[in-house]
Amino acid sequence: MTPPLIPIGPDNDNLDQIRHDIGDCKRCRLCEGRNRIVFGSGNGQARLVFVGEGPGADEDAQGMPFVGRAGQLLTQMIDGTAAKEGLAIRRGDVYIANVVKCRPPENRTPLPDEMEICGQFLFRQLMVIRPKAIVCLGATAAKALLGLKEGITRIRGQWHTWRDIQVMPTYHPSYLLRPYNQNAKREAWEDLKKALHYVYD
Ligand code: URA
C-alpha cells in the first residue's frame, strides 16, 4: 500500500489562502527588484498545470505569468496543439505558475535558496489544484519538482512523477524562440501533444 502523502499546506488550503500567505513577501532577495508578485493565472481547477521558471520584465509589469514573447509562444503552443489534435482546450483552461514569483534581476536563473523558499508556495498551489499532469517548462521547473540534475534534453518527453502527479518536462518557450532551436521546437510540440492527450482524452 502506498503511504499517505505528507500535507504541504494547511487543512482546507486554497489558492486565495496561498496568495494571502505570500502577502507582500520579503522572504528572499528577489523582493528588492520586483514590481509585482506574479502568483499564477488560469483555471484553479485545471487538469493540466504549466510551471515556468520566474517572471520576466513583462510579467513583472503586469503581474501575470507568461504574457511576454515566451508567453505568446506558450499560448500558441497550447491553443495550436490542442486545436490540431481535436481537443477543445485553450490557454484559459489550464493553470500557469512559476517556481519563483518575483522577477530575478537581469532574468538570471533563480538561486537554490530562492527556489526553496518560493517553491513551498508552488507546491501548495499544485496540491490545491491537484491536476492530472504538470508540464515543466525548462530545467528550473524540472529541478524544482523532480530534483533531477540531468539537463532538460535528457529528461524531456518522458513521464516523471511529483508526489502522485504525472510530470512531463519539456523545453522552456524562451529557448524555443532562438532561431537555431527549431528541432527543439518540434520536440516540445510532441511533448505537449503527449501531455494534452494524457490529460484530456
Ligand atoms: N518565463 C517564465 O519562466 N515565466 C514567465 O512567467 C515568463 C517567462
py3Dmol code that shows the C-alpha trace and the ligand (Angstrom):
import py3Dmol

protein = """\
ATOM      1  CA  MET A   1       0.000   0.000   0.000  1.00  0.00           C
ATOM      2  CA  THR A   2       1.329   3.466  -0.832  1.00  0.00           C
ATOM      3  CA  PRO A   3       1.818   5.605   2.290  1.00  0.00           C
ATOM      4  CA  PRO A   4      -0.350   8.754   2.507  1.00  0.00           C
ATOM      5  CA  LEU A   5       1.277  11.934   1.218  1.00  0.00           C
ATOM      6  CA  ILE A   6       2.536  14.298   3.893  1.00  0.00           C
ATOM      7  CA  PRO A   7       0.482  17.509   3.635  1.00  0.00           C
ATOM      8  CA  ILE A   8       2.368  20.556   2.360  1.00  0.00           C
ATOM      9  CA  GLY A   9      -0.146  23.252   3.261  1.00  0.00           C
ATOM     10  CA  PRO A  10      -2.769  23.789   5.966  1.00  0.00           C
ATOM     11  CA  ASP A  11      -6.080  21.866   6.050  1.00  0.00           C
ATOM     12  CA  ASN A  12      -8.567  23.244   3.510  1.00  0.00           C
ATOM     13  CA  ASP A  13      -5.789  25.071   1.718  1.00  0.00           C
ATOM     14  CA  ASN A  14      -6.866  27.075  -1.338  1.00  0.00           C
ATOM     15  CA  LEU A  15      -5.365  29.485  -3.852  1.00  0.00           C
ATOM     16  CA  ASP A  16      -6.669  32.617  -2.098  1.00  0.00           C
ATOM     17  CA  GLN A  17      -5.143  31.439   1.160  1.00  0.00           C
ATOM     18  CA  ILE A  18      -1.793  30.812  -0.537  1.00  0.00           C
ATOM     19  CA  ARG A  19      -1.811  34.279  -2.122  1.00  0.00           C
ATOM     20  CA  HIS A  20      -2.730  35.725   1.255  1.00  0.00           C
ATOM     21  CA  ASP A  21       0.138  33.860   2.926  1.00  0.00           C
ATOM     22  CA  ILE A  22       2.622  35.142   0.346  1.00  0.00           C
ATOM     23  CA  GLY A  23       1.497  38.664   1.265  1.00  0.00           C
ATOM     24  CA  ASP A  24       3.980  41.423   0.444  1.00  0.00           C
ATOM     25  CA  CYS A  25       6.725  38.811   0.529  1.00  0.00           C
ATOM     26  CA  LYS A  26      10.203  39.739   1.736  1.00  0.00           C
ATOM     27  CA  ARG A  27      11.400  36.201   2.356  1.00  0.00           C
ATOM     28  CA  CYS A  28      14.223  36.410  -0.186  1.00  0.00           C
ATOM     29  CA  ARG A  29      16.311  38.983  -2.045  1.00  0.00           C
ATOM     30  CA  LEU A  30      14.115  38.823  -5.173  1.00  0.00           C
ATOM     31  CA  CYS A  31      11.678  41.194  -3.480  1.00  0.00           C
ATOM     32  CA  GLU A  32      14.199  44.013  -3.868  1.00  0.00           C
ATOM     33  CA  GLY A  33      13.887  44.296  -7.644  1.00  0.00           C
ATOM     34  CA  ARG A  34      10.309  43.280  -8.246  1.00  0.00           C
ATOM     35  CA  ASN A  35       7.382  45.468  -9.179  1.00  0.00           C
ATOM     36  CA  ARG A  36       4.723  42.800  -8.747  1.00  0.00           C
ATOM     37  CA  ILE A  37       4.415  39.336  -7.337  1.00  0.00           C
ATOM     38  CA  VAL A  38       3.317  37.015 -10.140  1.00  0.00           C
ATOM     39  CA  PHE A  39       1.212  34.411  -8.403  1.00  0.00           C
ATOM     40  CA  GLY A  40      -0.232  32.394 -11.280  1.00  0.00           C
ATOM     41  CA  SER A  41      -3.221  32.511 -13.577  1.00  0.00           C
ATOM     42  CA  GLY A  42      -5.805  30.368 -15.278  1.00  0.00           C
ATOM     43  CA  ASN A  43      -8.297  27.775 -14.177  1.00  0.00           C
ATOM     44  CA  GLY A  44      -7.939  26.974 -10.486  1.00  0.00           C
ATOM     45  CA  GLN A  45      -9.469  23.566 -11.151  1.00  0.00           C
ATOM     46  CA  ALA A  46      -7.362  22.815 -14.194  1.00  0.00           C
ATOM     47  CA  ARG A  47      -6.461  19.253 -15.037  1.00  0.00           C
ATOM     48  CA  LEU A  48      -3.202  20.463 -16.542  1.00  0.00           C
ATOM     49  CA  VAL A  49      -0.718  22.901 -14.986  1.00  0.00           C
ATOM     50  CA  PHE A  50       2.303  24.510 -16.638  1.00  0.00           C
ATOM     51  CA  VAL A  51       5.235  25.541 -14.476  1.00  0.00           C
ATOM     52  CA  GLY A  52       7.804  28.057 -15.711  1.00  0.00           C
ATOM     53  CA  GLU A  53      10.899  29.487 -14.088  1.00  0.00           C
ATOM     54  CA  GLY A  54      10.109  33.011 -12.958  1.00  0.00           C
ATOM     55  CA  PRO A  55       8.604  36.264 -14.205  1.00  0.00           C
ATOM     56  CA  GLY A  56      10.391  38.342 -16.845  1.00  0.00           C
ATOM     57  CA  ALA A  57      10.024  42.076 -17.400  1.00  0.00           C
ATOM     58  CA  ASP A  58       6.539  41.918 -18.962  1.00  0.00           C
ATOM     59  CA  GLU A  59       5.229  39.574 -16.277  1.00  0.00           C
ATOM     60  CA  ASP A  60       6.731  41.766 -13.541  1.00  0.00           C
ATOM     61  CA  ALA A  61       4.993  44.794 -15.050  1.00  0.00           C
ATOM     62  CA  GLN A  62       1.598  43.104 -15.480  1.00  0.00           C
ATOM     63  CA  GLY A  63       1.543  40.702 -12.540  1.00  0.00           C
ATOM     64  CA  MET A  64       0.619  37.783 -14.820  1.00  0.00           C
ATOM     65  CA  PRO A  65       2.715  34.812 -15.873  1.00  0.00           C
ATOM     66  CA  PHE A  66       3.802  34.250 -19.462  1.00  0.00           C
ATOM     67  CA  VAL A  67       2.472  37.429 -21.054  1.00  0.00           C
ATOM     68  CA  GLY A  68       5.675  38.432 -22.896  1.00  0.00           C
ATOM     69  CA  ARG A  69       7.179  36.904 -26.026  1.00  0.00           C
ATOM     70  CA  ALA A  70       7.733  33.491 -24.445  1.00  0.00           C
ATOM     71  CA  GLY A  71       4.171  33.675 -23.148  1.00  0.00           C
ATOM     72  CA  GLN A  72       2.787  34.361 -26.589  1.00  0.00           C
ATOM     73  CA  LEU A  73       4.611  31.314 -27.872  1.00  0.00           C
ATOM     74  CA  LEU A  74       3.275  29.250 -24.970  1.00  0.00           C
ATOM     75  CA  THR A  75      -0.276  30.386 -25.769  1.00  0.00           C
ATOM     76  CA  GLN A  76       0.230  29.440 -29.422  1.00  0.00           C
ATOM     77  CA  MET A  77       1.623  26.076 -28.396  1.00  0.00           C
ATOM     78  CA  ILE A  78      -1.302  25.266 -26.113  1.00  0.00           C
ATOM     79  CA  ASP A  79      -4.078  26.613 -28.338  1.00  0.00           C
ATOM     80  CA  GLY A  80      -2.496  25.439 -31.602  1.00  0.00           C
ATOM     81  CA  THR A  81      -1.597  21.920 -30.477  1.00  0.00           C
ATOM     82  CA  ALA A  82      -4.969  21.349 -28.830  1.00  0.00           C
ATOM     83  CA  ALA A  83      -6.833  22.573 -31.931  1.00  0.00           C
ATOM     84  CA  LYS A  84      -4.729  20.402 -34.235  1.00  0.00           C
ATOM     85  CA  GLU A  85      -5.350  17.385 -32.025  1.00  0.00           C
ATOM     86  CA  GLY A  86      -9.084  17.997 -31.909  1.00  0.00           C
ATOM     87  CA  LEU A  87      -9.138  18.892 -28.203  1.00  0.00           C
ATOM     88  CA  ALA A  88     -11.385  21.740 -27.091  1.00  0.00           C
ATOM     89  CA  ILE A  89      -8.750  23.247 -24.811  1.00  0.00           C
ATOM     90  CA  ARG A  90      -7.364  26.742 -24.691  1.00  0.00           C
ATOM     91  CA  ARG A  91      -4.849  28.515 -22.521  1.00  0.00           C
ATOM     92  CA  GLY A  92      -7.571  29.718 -20.151  1.00  0.00           C
ATOM     93  CA  ASP A  93      -8.499  26.113 -19.351  1.00  0.00           C
ATOM     94  CA  VAL A  94      -5.105  25.302 -17.832  1.00  0.00           C
ATOM     95  CA  TYR A  95      -3.270  26.885 -14.911  1.00  0.00           C
ATOM     96  CA  ILE A  96       0.116  28.569 -15.277  1.00  0.00           C
ATOM     97  CA  ALA A  97       2.571  29.370 -12.499  1.00  0.00           C
ATOM     98  CA  ASN A  98       6.294  29.796 -11.921  1.00  0.00           C
ATOM     99  CA  VAL A  99       8.831  28.377  -9.488  1.00  0.00           C
ATOM    100  CA  VAL A 100       9.663  31.879  -8.201  1.00  0.00           C
ATOM    101  CA  LYS A 101       7.014  34.589  -8.039  1.00  0.00           C
ATOM    102  CA  CYS A 102       9.314  37.599  -8.306  1.00  0.00           C
ATOM    103  CA  ARG A 103      11.452  38.568 -11.281  1.00  0.00           C
ATOM    104  CA  PRO A 104      15.140  37.692 -10.817  1.00  0.00           C
ATOM    105  CA  PRO A 105      17.477  40.581 -11.691  1.00  0.00           C
ATOM    106  CA  GLU A 106      18.524  40.560 -15.367  1.00  0.00           C
ATOM    107  CA  ASN A 107      16.332  37.464 -15.739  1.00  0.00           C
ATOM    108  CA  ARG A 108      19.028  35.302 -14.181  1.00  0.00           C
ATOM    109  CA  THR A 109      18.226  31.750 -13.137  1.00  0.00           C
ATOM    110  CA  PRO A 110      16.747  31.614  -9.620  1.00  0.00           C
ATOM    111  CA  LEU A 111      19.241  30.551  -6.947  1.00  0.00           C
ATOM    112  CA  PRO A 112      18.695  27.383  -4.908  1.00  0.00           C
ATOM    113  CA  ASP A 113      17.582  29.233  -1.761  1.00  0.00           C
ATOM    114  CA  GLU A 114      15.129  31.368  -3.765  1.00  0.00           C
ATOM    115  CA  MET A 115      13.694  28.233  -5.348  1.00  0.00           C
ATOM    116  CA  GLU A 116      13.383  26.552  -1.995  1.00  0.00           C
ATOM    117  CA  ILE A 117      11.704  29.485  -0.263  1.00  0.00           C
ATOM    118  CA  CYS A 118       9.253  30.214  -3.069  1.00  0.00           C
ATOM    119  CA  GLY A 119       8.863  26.562  -4.041  1.00  0.00           C
ATOM    120  CA  GLN A 120       6.752  25.932  -0.947  1.00  0.00           C
ATOM    121  CA  PHE A 121       4.048  28.169  -2.432  1.00  0.00           C
ATOM    122  CA  LEU A 122       4.256  26.482  -5.816  1.00  0.00           C
ATOM    123  CA  PHE A 123       3.911  23.099  -4.134  1.00  0.00           C
ATOM    124  CA  ARG A 124       0.861  24.303  -2.247  1.00  0.00           C
ATOM    125  CA  GLN A 125      -0.664  25.605  -5.489  1.00  0.00           C
ATOM    126  CA  LEU A 126      -0.082  22.226  -7.104  1.00  0.00           C
ATOM    127  CA  MET A 127      -1.536  20.323  -4.153  1.00  0.00           C
ATOM    128  CA  VAL A 128      -4.634  22.521  -4.133  1.00  0.00           C
ATOM    129  CA  ILE A 129      -5.237  22.235  -7.880  1.00  0.00           C
ATOM    130  CA  ARG A 130      -4.243  18.557  -7.991  1.00  0.00           C
ATOM    131  CA  PRO A 131      -4.021  18.397 -11.777  1.00  0.00           C
ATOM    132  CA  LYS A 132      -3.806  15.154 -13.668  1.00  0.00           C
ATOM    133  CA  ALA A 133      -0.471  16.282 -15.112  1.00  0.00           C
ATOM    134  CA  ILE A 134       2.110  19.041 -14.860  1.00  0.00           C
ATOM    135  CA  VAL A 135       4.248  20.302 -17.729  1.00  0.00           C
ATOM    136  CA  CYS A 136       7.607  21.632 -16.546  1.00  0.00           C
ATOM    137  CA  LEU A 137       8.856  24.346 -18.857  1.00  0.00           C
ATOM    138  CA  GLY A 138      12.635  24.152 -18.750  1.00  0.00           C
ATOM    139  CA  ALA A 139      15.307  22.902 -16.403  1.00  0.00           C
ATOM    140  CA  THR A 140      14.494  25.144 -13.431  1.00  0.00           C
ATOM    141  CA  ALA A 141      10.931  23.881 -13.149  1.00  0.00           C
ATOM    142  CA  ALA A 142      12.089  20.297 -13.671  1.00  0.00           C
ATOM    143  CA  LYS A 143      14.717  20.715 -10.965  1.00  0.00           C
ATOM    144  CA  ALA A 144      12.232  22.238  -8.524  1.00  0.00           C
ATOM    145  CA  LEU A 145       9.743  19.411  -8.950  1.00  0.00           C
ATOM    146  CA  LEU A 146      11.870  16.416  -9.764  1.00  0.00           C
ATOM    147  CA  GLY A 147      15.210  17.344  -8.229  1.00  0.00           C
ATOM    148  CA  LEU A 148      16.971  15.884 -11.248  1.00  0.00           C
ATOM    149  CA  LYS A 149      20.450  17.047 -12.134  1.00  0.00           C
ATOM    150  CA  GLU A 150      20.304  15.934 -15.773  1.00  0.00           C
ATOM    151  CA  GLY A 151      19.792  18.542 -18.462  1.00  0.00           C
ATOM    152  CA  ILE A 152      16.345  19.111 -19.923  1.00  0.00           C
ATOM    153  CA  THR A 153      17.418  17.474 -23.201  1.00  0.00           C
ATOM    154  CA  ARG A 154      17.864  14.161 -21.394  1.00  0.00           C
ATOM    155  CA  ILE A 155      14.695  14.155 -19.337  1.00  0.00           C
ATOM    156  CA  ARG A 156      12.186  15.809 -21.665  1.00  0.00           C
ATOM    157  CA  GLY A 157       9.462  13.869 -23.395  1.00  0.00           C
ATOM    158  CA  GLN A 158       9.180  11.211 -20.684  1.00  0.00           C
ATOM    159  CA  TRP A 159       6.779  10.957 -17.793  1.00  0.00           C
ATOM    160  CA  HIS A 160       8.114  11.512 -14.289  1.00  0.00           C
ATOM    161  CA  THR A 161       6.187  11.927 -11.050  1.00  0.00           C
ATOM    162  CA  TRP A 162       5.944  14.628  -8.426  1.00  0.00           C
ATOM    163  CA  ARG A 163       4.184  13.214  -5.401  1.00  0.00           C
ATOM    164  CA  ASP A 164       1.440  11.247  -7.177  1.00  0.00           C
ATOM    165  CA  ILE A 165       1.088  13.544 -10.191  1.00  0.00           C
ATOM    166  CA  GLN A 166       2.487  12.839 -13.667  1.00  0.00           C
ATOM    167  CA  VAL A 167       5.091  15.367 -14.801  1.00  0.00           C
ATOM    168  CA  MET A 168       6.206  15.991 -18.378  1.00  0.00           C
ATOM    169  CA  PRO A 169       9.356  18.105 -18.665  1.00  0.00           C
ATOM    170  CA  THR A 170       9.915  19.973 -21.908  1.00  0.00           C
ATOM    171  CA  TYR A 171      11.860  22.943 -23.225  1.00  0.00           C
ATOM    172  CA  HIS A 172      11.189  26.450 -21.982  1.00  0.00           C
ATOM    173  CA  PRO A 173       9.455  28.613 -24.639  1.00  0.00           C
ATOM    174  CA  SER A 174      12.249  31.239 -24.350  1.00  0.00           C
ATOM    175  CA  TYR A 175      14.692  28.597 -25.524  1.00  0.00           C
ATOM    176  CA  LEU A 176      12.420  27.760 -28.433  1.00  0.00           C
ATOM    177  CA  LEU A 177      12.377  31.384 -29.543  1.00  0.00           C
ATOM    178  CA  ARG A 178      16.041  31.187 -30.516  1.00  0.00           C
ATOM    179  CA  PRO A 179      16.199  30.578 -34.262  1.00  0.00           C
ATOM    180  CA  TYR A 180      18.745  27.745 -34.079  1.00  0.00           C
ATOM    181  CA  ASN A 181      16.493  25.632 -31.871  1.00  0.00           C
ATOM    182  CA  GLN A 182      13.909  24.603 -34.432  1.00  0.00           C
ATOM    183  CA  ASN A 183      14.439  20.911 -33.744  1.00  0.00           C
ATOM    184  CA  ALA A 184      13.698  21.518 -30.094  1.00  0.00           C
ATOM    185  CA  LYS A 185      10.515  23.274 -31.125  1.00  0.00           C
ATOM    186  CA  ARG A 186       9.299  20.131 -32.873  1.00  0.00           C
ATOM    187  CA  GLU A 187      10.170  18.079 -29.805  1.00  0.00           C
ATOM    188  CA  ALA A 188       8.365  20.474 -27.474  1.00  0.00           C
ATOM    189  CA  TRP A 189       5.272  20.199 -29.649  1.00  0.00           C
ATOM    190  CA  GLU A 190       5.473  16.399 -29.371  1.00  0.00           C
ATOM    191  CA  ASP A 191       5.837  16.606 -25.579  1.00  0.00           C
ATOM    192  CA  LEU A 192       2.864  18.892 -25.309  1.00  0.00           C
ATOM    193  CA  LYS A 193       0.796  16.647 -27.543  1.00  0.00           C
ATOM    194  CA  LYS A 194       1.575  13.711 -25.261  1.00  0.00           C
ATOM    195  CA  ALA A 195       0.573  15.677 -22.164  1.00  0.00           C
ATOM    196  CA  LEU A 196      -2.649  17.008 -23.716  1.00  0.00           C
ATOM    197  CA  HIS A 197      -3.779  13.563 -24.849  1.00  0.00           C
ATOM    198  CA  TYR A 198      -2.927  12.009 -21.493  1.00  0.00           C
ATOM    199  CA  VAL A 199      -4.987  14.609 -19.667  1.00  0.00           C
ATOM    200  CA  TYR A 200      -7.916  15.242 -21.984  1.00  0.00           C
ATOM    201  CA  ASP A 201      -8.538  12.051 -24.000  1.00  0.00           C
TER     202      ASP A 201
END
"""
ligand_1 = """\
8
URA
N 9.386 32.883 -18.331
C 8.970 32.168 -17.265
O 9.600 31.203 -16.863
N 7.852 32.557 -16.680
C 7.133 33.579 -17.076
O 6.105 33.844 -16.465
C 7.578 34.302 -18.207
C 8.707 33.942 -18.804
"""
view = py3Dmol.view(width=600, height=400)
view.addModel(protein, "pdb")
view.setStyle({"model": 0}, {"cartoon": {"style": "trace"}})
view.addModel(ligand_1, "xyz")
view.setStyle({"model": 1}, {"stick": {}})
view.zoomTo()
view.show()
